[in-house]
Amino acid sequence: MDLNNIKNVYFVGIGGIGMSALARYFKANGCLVAGYDRTPSPLTEKMAKEEGIDINYSDEASVIPEAFRRPEDTLAIYTPAVPQDHPQLEFLRRAGFVLHKRAEVLGLLSRAGKALCIAGTHGKTTCTTMLAYLLRNSSVGCNAFLGGISANFGTNLLIDRNSPYIVIEADEFDRSFLHLNPEMAVITAMDNDHMDIYKNRGNLLEAFEKFAANVNKGGLLVLKDGLRLENRTVSGYYAVGKKTDYYVDNLRPDNGCYIFDYHGKKGDIRDIKLGIPGRLNVENATAAITLALEAGATADEIRKSLPGFRGVARRFNIHVNNGKVMYIDDYAHHPREIEATLKSVREIWPDKKLKVIFQPHLYSRTNDFYKEFGKSLSLADEVELLDIYPAREKPIPGVTSQLVLDNISVKSRLVSKEKVLDEMSEPQEGIIMTVGAGDIDRLIPEIKTRLLKAG
């Protein structure tokens, strides 16, 4: 596959965060781009209305535009999140297309430059976006394929024709990250996840071992302290508050955020301010600073730019804060992520009542972790559970949000989306959080409007 000769590109599942970044890349490089997605979203609407990308929402193959029905001049890319028996995929196969996974194409693009890859079962999106932000605000620059919408740049794709570096979120789902060949890599976490794919922890760890082995000879591999790989030499470990190869200490709270000192093999940077809240984000910053320095950013550039980092859409975003009620939205969908997020809230605002509205993501993940979900959600004062968001999965008998509810030790109940919105029309106090990776984010604008109206 020679990407330089591609004229037309069709995406099956174009609305996914990784797929949309690829679609934008090919569009920016002069290709004709179109694609299918299950339902409209703010992202697909923006791509269609503002970026000229033709998007359809019908499963039927008949809606594929004529210009994209010829395998001789069209590249067809799909996401494993779309079922293999999807009518559009079946049509493309019958028409003679060689179907390419998103990860395969991203891997080819990554080998065109120096890939800086962030992997891990959680933390990678913020860490990746922070690294890209630091490099873009330095003399080094970078291209980037991000796993979320950067609040600073308003996009998940960055293009820099003058920089050899490509910052990439390395996704472990479906072993996608094994297509990448990093020049430098970070692993933030290796908790059990995607067990529908991996089946057991041994297979998951084996995949991370293989990812680490793909780091180019002479490249850099940095792990969060506490993680271990059996068959790979690690360049160093990073931590917060513990002396390792790369670490930060002297943490000082500053209006909900932190000021801290960084120490690493490239030297120290003192009195750095992080512009977003959460101790977990200090950890992400430690990894991002490490790779930015290794890529050539200076200490002064990092110290100057980091306070301006505004985070990623759906990662601890504060939408309302009027002194009476605060509304935060977060993408957390794994028990460890939820635990870290709620602990951050408790640390920053220890005296405020915390209510969490959680939408479980995937039947398989709920079945694997319902006890752990219950324990982590019990860090709140009150929990409301929506139905499970199925994504690519069919229901599993007996697996519902009730399993999670039965393991929560604080006030909790099952609710509908309509009930959630009705409640927001009444005056609220304390902190309200919406949490989850499904379509719970579609509620954000209405929740925000009702909370502000209710006072």
Secondary structure as UniProt FT lines:
FT   HELIX           3..5
FT   STRAND          8..12
FT   TURN            13..15
FT   HELIX           17..28
FT   TURN            29..30
FT   STRAND          32..36
FT   HELIX           42..51
FT   STRAND          54..56
FT   HELIX           61..63
FT   HELIX           66..68
FT   TURN            71..73
FT   STRAND          74..78
FT   TURN            80..81
FT   TURN            84..85
FT   HELIX           87..94
FT   TURN            95..96
FT   STRAND          99..101
FT   HELIX           102..110
FT   TURN            111..112
FT   STRAND          114..119
FT   HELIX           124..136
FT   STRAND          143..145
FT   TURN            151..153
FT   STRAND          157..158
FT   TURN            161..162
FT   STRAND          165..170
FT   HELIX           173..179
FT   STRAND          184..187
FT   HELIX           195..198
FT   HELIX           201..213
FT   TURN            217..218
FT   STRAND          220..224
FT   TURN            225..226
FT   STRAND          236..240
FT   STRAND          246..254
FT   TURN            255..256
FT   STRAND          257..264
FT   TURN            265..266
FT   STRAND          267..274
FT   HELIX           279..295
FT   HELIX           299..305
FT   HELIX           306..308
FT   TURN            313..314
FT   STRAND          317..321
FT   STRAND          325..330
FT   HELIX           335..348
FT   TURN            350..351
FT   STRAND          354..358
FT   HELIX           363..377
FT   TURN            378..379
FT   STRAND          382..385
FT   TURN            391..392
FT   TURN            397..398
FT   HELIX           401..405
FT   TURN            406..407
FT   STRAND          411..414
FT   HELIX           417..424
FT   STRAND          430..435
FT   HELIX           440..443
FT   HELIX           444..454
//
